[in-house]
Amino acid sequence: MLREKGFNAFIIVGGLAAWRKAGQPLESVPREDLVKLPTFS
Amino acid sequence: MTDLVSLITRHGYGIVVAIVFAEAVGLPVPAALALAVAGAAVAGHVLRAQVFLPLALVGMVAGDTLLFFAGRYTGWTLLGWLCKVSANPESCILRSAESFYKRGKTTLVVAKFVPGVNTMGPPLAGSMKMRFSQFLGFDAMGAALYVLAYFTLGYLGHDFLKAISSGFHAAGRAIEEVLLVGAVAYVIYHLWLLRKNRVYRVVPRVQVQELMERLASEEAGRVLVVDVRSHGYYDAETSRIKGSIRIEPNNLEEELKKLPKEKDIYLYCT
């Protein structure tokens, strides 16, 4: 779909797991991106 | 089915409790049928109701409790896994959580009668940190209703065992037909996947090393790394590729408006 819309898109082989395995840098998810799901407590 | 009847006749209480427990933990076993057969067995004086009913109730609540604590200790991971079969995992998690928050107690009582929902209720209660005593009360109520409903059905139909035995051959034929349709659907699905993957091969793939080299070069400014994991960030401990942004793959039309066309987009998931 990205390509259809004119974006130059690529897929990273192995995804996050391959990135982590290669020892490349990671970061924590930004607080504003966290989805707050309801809880009973 | 005759196998089930003879198993219940031979092993009595143990086998029915095992089947009930197995269904409670999400295994595809016919607990309702086993309960009905046990009801008929009680009517025929093969089993005793005062022994069987408490055992079946304990088996079902034990299975549910296991899933409750699995939900409690795995957070949203278990729900995410259960939602994988859904067409839209993201909204499945959100809808399930919100719906359960509004109607959690009622859901626990009636969930046993709704295939699919029966397995979702206990882990949801655990993930959403429902008090265990509260969970136990509502779950036991639901389990008691379920056990009694199917047990009574079998008990009241005194010739139930005969009826299901004589219907076995017809049921067997029906199962064969269902299996055949399932096999055809399976082949069609895999042919569709094959075709779909052929289309996906059009999108170039890059190795991590190749991307790292690009990020280390003067072209780094033209690179945008995008996280397209279908499950949202529900856990504060989640990590992602440094410098990447997230887009919601189930809402791609809207999300694409955020992406700059002048950059090369590198997509990744788990």
Interface residues (C-beta under 8 A of the other chain):
Chain A: M1 L2 R3 K5 G6 F7 N8 A9 F10 I11 I12 V13 G14 G15 L16 A17 A18 W19 A22 Q24 P25 L26 E27 S28 V29 R31 D33 L34 V35 L37 P38 T39 F40 S41
Chain B: W76 I93 L94 A97 E98 Y101 G104 A125 S127 M128 K129 M130 R131 Q134 V202 V203 P204 R205 V206 Q207 V208 Q209 L211 M212 V225 D227 R229 G232 Y233 Y234 A236 E237 T238 S239 R240 I241 K242 G243 R246 L252 L256 L259 K261 K263 D264 I265 Y266 L267 Y268 C269 T270
